Amino acid sequence: MANKVALLTAGGYAPCLSASIGFLIKEWTRVSPDTEIIAYKHGYQGLLTGDSITVTDTVRESAEILTEYGGSPIGNSRVKLTNVKNLVQRGLIAEGQDPLQVAADQLTADGVDVLHTIGGDDTNTTAADLAKFLHEQGHELTVVGLPKTIDNDVVPIKQTLGAWTAAEMGSRFAQNIIAEHNVGPRMLIIHEVMGRNCGWLTAATARAYREWLEAREWLPEIGLTKEAWDIHALWLPEAALDIDAEAQRLKAVMDDQGCVNVFLSEGAGLEAIVADMEAAGDDVPRDPFGHVRLDEVNPGAWFADKFADRLCAEKVMVQKSGYYARSAPANAADLELIKAMSDKAVEAALAGTPGVIGEDYENADVLGPIAFDRIAGGKPFDIGTDWYLQILDAIGQPRPPQ
């Protein structure tokens, strides 16, 4: 039986963090009411600085409230424990300190037996490094993570928490943005969706949007047409894009409909964008994990620049749904999955079994702890997926080579 449990959320937001905290607190309270629970503020930053919140009886009794909100009440940050230079620059450790040692000392001082990390592959593999470090020092810590990412790109997990909600919210965002398609003649709208390496979210958002589209009534006699509201292009990182051929195809759409609506995954064409920046002598902004800062690089603007003149667009609008989608409260489908994973996380912690909880698609989708050394990011979206190909057929975009 665990004496003390710690929780932390890290990385970017997803529509599951607050609910995960709520369900974990509820389940620990149910099965082990005497176990103390604390939460480190702003993820690994709070762990390094010893900044934590004690989960009181009031919080335990009202934890269900947390399932109604997006974001994370305990806060996130992007902190990589092995990026010593960055941690020193940010004042999180002193020059000459080992961040793993600092974190380990804090966990030891706090008497933590179980650490629940709610984050993506970086968050959870960092936790595994920390547990290994503590083991070598004789302090046993059971780390059980929950897989958070709206990209749904963690190997070998079938469905990550928050991704379904993000797709639904991205569709809702697009329903208003695409209403702008005839604010003027020859309108180009680029709806940029989050997804650094994986196009799943963009494709799933497009699927949700088109389901909404198919359920609507139209009045073409006054100009309200499904064709003008539809998606005309869907660009993902996994599918090569022939800019000249796509420009020719979409020019015909623009001539016919007076608008072009594009769903763009922010990671699509990233290599070309970075190459353009480097060739121009510009610095490519990166985060502590070495990832390109996509909000600063602005892929949507790059694509708008490439296509506006070719389509003879009179007005261009680039809109990003990412922050709107990722900060939403979890929908019903996600809540069901979050609760199942949270309950399994507590079960695994009590059994002393570390890992990341998920439906293991390499093991018949069994839900349970998956060893940290099997966890990896960057799982690509399968562009041979039937529903994705059906979207391409419906919008007149050529299927990618298989």
Secondary structure, DSSP 8 states (H G I E B T S, - for coil): --SEEEEEE-SS--TTHHHHHHHHHHHHHHH-TTSEEEEETTTHHHHHHT-EEE--HHHHHTGGGGGG--S-TT------TT-HHHHHHTTSS-TT--HHHHHHHHHHHHT-SEEEEEE-HHHHHHHHHHHHHHHHTT---EEEEEEB-TT---BTBSS-BTHHHHHHHHHHHHHHHGGGGGSSSSEEEEEEE--SS--HHHHHHHHHHHHHHHTS--BGGGTB-HHHHS--EEE-TTS---HHHHHHHHHHHHHHHSEEEEEEETTTTHHHHHHHHHHTT----B-TTS-B-HHHH-HHHHHHHHHTTTTT-SEEEEEE-HHHHHTS---HHHHHHHHHHHHHHHHHHHTT--EEEEEETTTTTEEEEE-GGG-BS-----TT-HHHHHHHHHHT------
